Amino acid sequence: MKIKGLEYLLIGAEDVAEAAATWREMLGLAASEPCPPGTECLALGNGVIRIVADTDHVGLLAIALEVEGLGELVTKLREEGIAVSDPETEEDAMAAEIEPASTYGVPIRLIEHVGKRR
């Protein structure tokens, strides 16, 4: 079990296109594909920044980390008293979420790819 790297940062913005343009211009980030509908994605090393429309929560919404050995990691976290969801299958991956109360208010999503890597 190990953390392999950043999968994505999820950012909420009132105006997705404006926010993406700001990030591109300010930091020189390029658009990244594929990107879920209604979302702007920007390349960030091996991961991406996903910007989604959210008028209630502007700013960092979640951090997603790519892991190896998700089941073992979930077991280890639970043994340490950290609240984490059961792993669920979604498309080509398994994912679990650490409760924000355990991570200083930031939701952390743990993702293990089981098929073709994005």
C-alpha positions in Angstrom: 0.0 0.0 0.0 1.3 3.4 -0.9 0.4 6.9 -2.2 1.4 7.1 -5.8 0.7 10.7 -6.4 -1.9 13.4 -6.9 -4.9 12.4 -9.0 -6.7 15.7 -8.9 -7.5 18.8 -6.9 -11.2 19.7 -7.0 -11.8 23.5 -7.0 -15.3 25.1 -6.7 -15.9 28.4 -8.6 -18.9 30.5 -9.4 -17.8 30.9 -13.0 -15.9 27.8 -14.2 -14.6 29.4 -17.5 -13.3 32.5 -15.7 -11.6 30.5 -13.0 -9.9 28.2 -15.5 -8.7 31.2 -17.5 -7.3 32.8 -14.4 -5.4 29.6 -13.4 -4.1 29.3 -17.0 -2.9 32.9 -17.2 -1.6 33.1 -13.7 0.3 29.8 -13.6 0.7 28.9 -17.2 -1.3 25.7 -16.9 -2.6 24.0 -20.0 -6.0 22.4 -20.5 -6.2 18.7 -19.8 -8.4 16.1 -21.4 -10.5 14.1 -20.9 -12.6 16.2 -18.5 -16.0 15.5 -17.1 -18.9 17.6 -18.6 -19.3 21.0 -17.0 -15.8 20.9 -15.6 -12.6 22.6 -16.8 -9.4 20.5 -16.3 -5.9 21.9 -16.1 -2.7 19.7 -16.2 -0.7 19.7 -13.0 2.2 17.2 -13.3 0.8 13.7 -13.4 -2.5 15.0 -12.0 -5.1 17.6 -12.8 -6.9 20.6 -11.3 -10.7 20.1 -11.9 -12.7 23.3 -11.6 -16.5 22.8 -11.1 -19.4 25.1 -10.7 -20.2 25.6 -7.0 -21.7 28.9 -5.7 -21.9 27.6 -2.1 -18.3 26.4 -1.8 -15.7 28.4 -3.6 -12.1 27.2 -3.3 -10.6 23.8 -2.5 -13.3 21.2 -2.3 -11.3 18.0 -2.2 -7.9 16.4 -2.9 -7.8 13.0 -4.7 -4.8 10.8 -4.3 -3.9 7.8 -6.5 -3.0 4.9 -4.3 -1.8 1.3 -4.5 -3.4 -1.2 -2.1 -6.6 0.7 -1.3 -8.1 -2.1 0.8 -5.0 -2.3 3.0 -4.8 1.4 3.3 -8.5 1.6 4.4 -7.9 -1.1 7.0 -4.7 0.7 8.3 -6.5 4.1 8.6 -9.5 2.5 10.4 -7.1 0.8 12.9 -5.7 4.3 13.6 -9.2 5.6 14.3 -9.6 7.5 11.1 -13.1 7.5 9.6 -13.0 6.3 6.0 -15.7 5.0 3.7 -15.9 1.5 2.3 -14.2 1.3 -1.1 -16.6 1.5 -4.0 -16.2 0.6 -7.7 -16.5 3.4 -10.2 -15.6 2.9 -13.9 -11.9 1.7 -13.9 -11.2 2.4 -10.3 -11.9 1.7 -6.7 -12.3 4.7 -4.4 -12.8 5.5 -0.7 -13.1 8.9 1.1 -11.5 10.0 4.3 -13.9 12.1 6.4 -12.9 15.8 6.5 -13.0 15.8 10.3 -9.9 13.6 10.2 -8.0 15.8 7.7 -8.5 19.4 9.0 -11.7 20.0 7.0 -10.4 18.8 3.6 -12.1 15.8 2.0 -9.5 13.4 0.7 -10.5 10.8 -1.9 -8.3 7.7 -2.3 -8.4 6.2 -5.8 -6.9 2.9 -7.0 -7.0 2.3 -10.8 -7.9 -1.3 -11.6 -8.1 -1.0 -15.4 -6.7 1.3 -18.0 -5.2 4.5 -16.5 -6.9 7.7 -17.6 
